[in-house]
Amino acid sequence: MKESNFSYSSTLTTVLVAAIFLMSIPLLVQGKKPDRYDKGTIFSFHFDEGNGKVAKDFSGNENHAKLGGNKEPKWVKGPELHLGTALAFSNANFIEIPESQKLDTDDEITFETWVNLDGLNSNWSTFYSKHGQGAGAGYHWIYIYKGSGKLAYQYANGAKYTTHTADVKWEFGKWSHVAITHKINGKKGGKIQWYIDGNLFHQIEHKDQALKVVGGKASLGTYQSNPALDRYALDGKLDEVRLSPRIKTKQEIGESMRGLAVQPSHKLASSWGSIKHKFQ
């Protein structure tokens, strides 16, 4: 009998220790620094503040953004159950990232975002812009054409600008993950790739020399913080927006989309990409 009681007690102790350990995992995850998860990015926004006039950058570069426009973007519930909020853009509002050397890019970038469109009411519905056209300076501009729905990436190659596009069949009211990479190969040209929901669906090699983007502010939701409703305004929601100073592989983009490679400290280590689609 004594041997049996000892065995039962030991088993119960083991179960309790295991349960306590499992319950502590989320706390351990939450206790880590945010920039550990977003290391190697230029900016990384999770939009989980839920209120206020500032969107925090989790890259460690202090590229925090201010909400602005005719009416500030609204904090809304995200489509997932456990992963916080998103920002809804309408009425030509935006968030603006001030000019900083830590915001500049070199010859490689990867831009990623989750997007849920309500419509395409502007000529160029803008996800992201950095610097602006003119004076022969380099800039980035990622937007959607109103009529065709083409996803465009525009850059400067001297005093002129060049636009390359990919055909996308947008579904309004549905979350999609978008990623664009651009590799500049100096005078030899460069290569641009488009991903939707982690899948590479279009790529192009260009022969012109794209300029590196140095200086200027960045904006999300419109072109260069312009409040023109019919020209640049995004009509929809954005979540988990990040810019990286390198070309991510298909696998890395898929992992980022599913929340495996980049996980904010204030979120559980779960597959938030699949959750977004499940609860849309």
C-alpha positions as CSV (number, residue, x, y, z in Angstrom):
1,M,0.0,0.0,0.0
2,K,2.8,2.4,0.8
3,E,4.4,1.8,-2.5
4,S,1.1,2.4,-4.3
5,N,0.5,5.7,-2.5
6,F,4.0,6.9,-3.3
7,S,3.5,6.2,-7.0
8,Y,0.2,8.0,-7.0
9,S,1.7,11.0,-5.2
10,S,4.6,11.2,-7.6
11,T,2.4,11.0,-10.7
12,L,0.1,13.8,-9.3
13,T,3.2,16.0,-8.6
14,T,4.5,15.5,-12.1
15,V,1.1,16.4,-13.6
16,L,0.9,19.6,-11.5
17,V,4.4,20.7,-12.4
18,A,3.7,20.1,-16.1
19,A,0.4,22.1,-15.9
20,I,2.1,25.0,-14.2
21,F,4.9,25.0,-16.8
22,L,2.4,25.1,-19.7
23,M,0.4,27.9,-18.1
24,S,3.6,29.9,-17.7
25,I,4.6,29.8,-21.4
26,P,2.4,32.8,-22.5
27,L,3.9,34.8,-19.6
28,L,7.4,33.9,-20.7
29,V,6.6,34.9,-24.3
30,Q,5.0,38.2,-23.2
31,G,8.0,39.0,-21.0
32,K,10.4,39.2,-24.0
33,K,11.3,42.5,-25.6
34,P,9.3,43.4,-28.7
35,D,12.4,44.3,-30.8
36,R,13.7,40.7,-30.3
37,Y,10.8,39.5,-32.5
38,D,11.1,42.3,-35.1
39,K,14.9,42.5,-35.3
40,G,16.2,43.3,-38.8
41,T,13.2,45.4,-39.8
42,I,13.2,49.1,-40.7
43,F,9.7,49.5,-39.2
44,S,7.2,47.1,-37.9
45,F,3.7,48.1,-36.8
46,H,1.3,45.7,-35.0
47,F,-1.5,48.3,-34.5
48,D,-2.6,46.7,-31.2
49,E,-2.6,50.0,-29.2
50,G,-6.4,50.1,-29.6
51,N,-6.5,53.8,-29.0
52,G,-4.5,57.0,-29.1
53,K,-2.8,59.0,-31.8
54,V,0.5,57.1,-32.1
55,A,1.3,53.7,-33.7
56,K,4.3,52.2,-32.1
57,D,7.2,50.8,-34.2
58,F,8.5,47.5,-32.9
59,S,11.7,47.4,-35.0
60,G,13.8,49.1,-32.4
61,N,14.5,52.0,-34.7
62,E,12.0,54.3,-33.0
63,N,10.1,54.9,-36.3
64,H,6.9,55.6,-34.5
65,A,4.0,56.9,-36.6
66,K,1.4,59.6,-35.9
67,L,-2.3,59.3,-36.9
68,G,-3.5,62.1,-39.1
69,G,-5.7,63.3,-42.0
70,N,-9.1,64.8,-42.4
71,K,-10.2,62.3,-39.8
72,E,-7.8,60.1,-38.0
73,P,-7.8,56.3,-38.8
74,K,-10.0,54.3,-36.5
75,W,-8.8,51.6,-34.1
76,V,-11.0,48.6,-34.9
77,K,-11.2,45.0,-33.8
78,G,-9.1,42.7,-35.9
79,P,-10.7,39.7,-37.6
80,E,-8.9,37.4,-35.2
81,L,-10.0,36.6,-31.6
82,H,-6.7,36.8,-29.8
83,L,-4.5,39.2,-31.7
84,G,-5.6,42.7,-30.9
85,T,-6.7,45.5,-33.2
86,A,-6.1,46.9,-36.6
87,L,-6.3,50.4,-38.2
88,A,-9.2,51.3,-40.5
89,F,-8.5,54.0,-43.1
90,S,-11.1,56.1,-44.8
91,N,-11.9,59.8,-45.6
92,A,-8.2,60.4,-46.7
93,N,-6.6,59.7,-43.3
94,F,-3.2,58.1,-42.8
95,I,-0.3,57.5,-40.4
96,E,3.0,59.4,-40.9
97,I,6.5,58.3,-40.0
98,P,8.9,61.3,-39.6
99,E,12.1,61.5,-41.6
100,S,15.0,59.6,-40.1
101,Q,18.2,58.0,-41.2
102,K,16.9,54.8,-39.7
103,L,14.0,55.0,-42.2
104,D,16.3,55.0,-45.2
105,T,16.7,51.9,-47.4
106,D,19.6,50.5,-49.5
107,D,19.4,48.2,-52.5
108,E,17.0,45.6,-51.1
109,I,13.5,45.9,-49.5
110,T,10.6,43.6,-48.5
111,F,7.3,45.3,-47.7
112,E,4.5,43.3,-46.0
113,T,1.0,44.0,-44.8
114,W,-2.3,42.4,-44.1
115,V,-5.1,44.3,-45.9
116,N,-8.8,44.2,-45.9
117,L,-10.3,46.5,-48.6
118,D,-13.7,48.0,-48.3
119,G,-13.5,49.4,-51.9
120,L,-11.3,51.2,-54.5
121,N,-12.7,54.7,-54.5
122,S,-9.4,56.6,-55.2
123,N,-7.4,56.6,-58.4
124,W,-4.3,55.3,-56.5
125,S,-5.3,53.6,-53.2
126,T,-2.0,53.8,-51.3
127,F,-0.6,51.2,-48.9
128,Y,2.8,52.9,-48.5
129,S,5.0,55.7,-49.8
130,K,8.5,56.9,-48.8
131,H,9.8,60.3,-50.0
132,G,8.1,61.7,-53.1
133,Q,8.4,62.2,-56.8
134,G,10.6,65.0,-58.1
135,A,14.1,66.4,-58.0
136,G,15.5,63.0,-59.1
137,A,15.3,61.5,-55.6
138,G,14.6,57.9,-54.9
139,Y,11.2,56.9,-53.5
140,H,8.9,54.0,-52.9
141,W,5.2,54.0,-53.7
142,I,2.9,51.0,-53.4
143,Y,-0.7,51.4,-54.5
144,I,-3.7,49.9,-56.3
145,Y,-5.2,51.3,-59.5
146,K,-8.9,52.1,-59.2
147,G,-10.1,50.8,-62.5
148,S,-8.0,47.7,-63.0
149,G,-7.2,46.7,-59.4
150,K,-3.6,46.2,-60.4
151,L,-1.1,46.3,-57.6
152,A,1.6,48.8,-58.5
153,Y,5.1,49.4,-57.3
154,Q,6.7,52.7,-58.4
155,Y,10.2,54.0,-58.0
156,A,12.6,56.6,-59.5
157,N,15.3,55.9,-62.0
158,G,16.8,59.4,-62.2
159,A,14.7,62.4,-63.2
160,K,11.9,60.0,-64.2
161,Y,9.8,57.4,-62.5
162,T,8.9,53.8,-63.4
163,T,5.8,51.8,-62.5
164,H,5.4,48.0,-62.6
165,T,2.2,46.2,-61.9
166,A,0.7,42.8,-61.1
167,D,-2.9,41.7,-61.7
168,V,-4.8,41.0,-58.4
169,K,-8.4,39.9,-58.0
170,W,-9.3,41.7,-54.8
171,E,-12.2,40.5,-52.6
172,F,-13.7,43.3,-50.6
173,G,-14.2,42.5,-47.0
174,K,-11.6,39.8,-47.0
175,W,-8.2,39.8,-45.4
176,S,-5.2,39.1,-47.6
177,H,-1.5,39.2,-47.0
178,V,0.5,41.3,-49.5
179,A,4.3,41.3,-49.9
180,I,6.5,43.0,-52.5
181,T,10.3,42.7,-52.7
182,H,12.7,44.8,-54.8
183,K,16.3,44.0,-55.4
184,I,18.4,46.7,-57.1
185,N,21.3,45.4,-59.1
186,G,23.0,48.8,-59.8
187,K,23.3,49.7,-63.4
188,K,22.2,46.2,-64.4
189,G,18.6,46.9,-63.3
190,G,16.7,45.0,-60.7
191,K,14.0,42.5,-59.8
192,I,10.5,42.9,-58.3
193,Q,8.4,40.2,-56.9
194,W,4.7,40.2,-55.8
195,Y,3.2,37.8,-53.2
196,I,-0.4,37.2,-52.1
197,D,-1.1,35.1,-49.1
198,G,2.5,33.8,-49.1
199,N,2.5,32.8,-52.8
200,L,4.7,34.3,-55.4
201,F,2.4,35.1,-58.3
202,H,4.3,37.7,-60.4
203,Q,7.8,38.9,-60.9
204,I,9.6,41.2,-63.3
205,E,13.2,42.1,-64.0
206,H,13.9,45.7,-65.1
207,K,16.9,47.1,-66.8
208,D,16.8,50.6,-65.6
209,Q,18.8,51.7,-62.5
210,A,16.5,52.4,-59.6
211,L,17.6,55.0,-57.1
212,K,18.1,54.1,-53.4
213,V,15.6,55.8,-51.1
214,V,17.3,58.3,-48.8
215,G,15.6,61.0,-46.9
216,G,11.9,62.0,-46.7
217,K,9.0,60.9,-44.5
218,A,6.9,57.8,-45.0
219,S,3.2,57.4,-45.0
220,L,0.7,54.5,-44.7
221,G,-2.8,54.9,-46.1
222,T,-2.1,57.7,-48.6
223,Y,0.7,59.1,-50.7
224,Q,3.0,61.4,-48.7
225,S,0.3,62.4,-46.1
226,N,-1.8,63.9,-48.9
227,P,-5.5,64.2,-47.8
228,A,-6.9,64.1,-51.3
229,L,-9.9,61.8,-51.0
230,D,-10.3,60.9,-54.7
231,R,-6.6,60.5,-55.5
232,Y,-4.6,58.5,-52.9
233,A,-6.9,57.5,-50.0
234,L,-7.0,53.9,-48.9
235,D,-10.5,52.6,-48.1
236,G,-9.9,49.6,-45.9
237,K,-7.9,48.2,-43.0
238,L,-4.3,47.4,-42.5
239,D,-2.6,45.2,-39.9
240,E,1.0,43.9,-39.2
241,V,2.8,46.3,-41.5
242,R,6.5,46.0,-41.8
243,L,9.4,47.0,-44.0
244,S,12.7,45.0,-44.1
245,P,16.1,46.0,-45.6
246,R,16.6,42.7,-47.4
247,I,14.8,40.3,-49.8
248,K,12.8,37.7,-47.9
249,T,12.4,34.3,-49.4
250,K,9.0,32.7,-50.1
251,Q,9.4,30.6,-47.0
252,E,10.2,33.6,-44.8
253,I,7.3,35.5,-46.1
254,G,5.0,32.5,-45.4
255,E,6.4,32.2,-41.9
256,S,6.0,36.0,-41.3
257,M,2.4,35.8,-42.6
258,R,1.6,32.9,-40.2
259,G,3.3,34.7,-37.3
260,L,6.1,32.1,-36.9
261,A,9.1,34.3,-37.8
262,V,7.9,37.5,-36.3
263,Q,5.8,37.4,-33.2
264,P,5.1,40.5,-31.1
265,S,5.8,40.0,-27.4
266,H,2.2,40.9,-26.4
267,K,0.7,38.2,-28.6
268,L,0.6,34.5,-28.0
269,A,2.8,32.2,-30.1
270,S,0.0,31.1,-32.5
271,S,-0.7,31.0,-36.2
272,W,-2.4,34.4,-36.5
273,G,-2.4,34.2,-40.3
274,S,-4.7,31.2,-40.3
275,I,-6.8,32.8,-37.5
276,K,-7.4,35.9,-39.7
277,H,-8.9,33.9,-42.5
278,K,-10.9,31.6,-40.2
279,F,-12.8,34.4,-38.5
280,Q,-13.2,36.9,-41.4
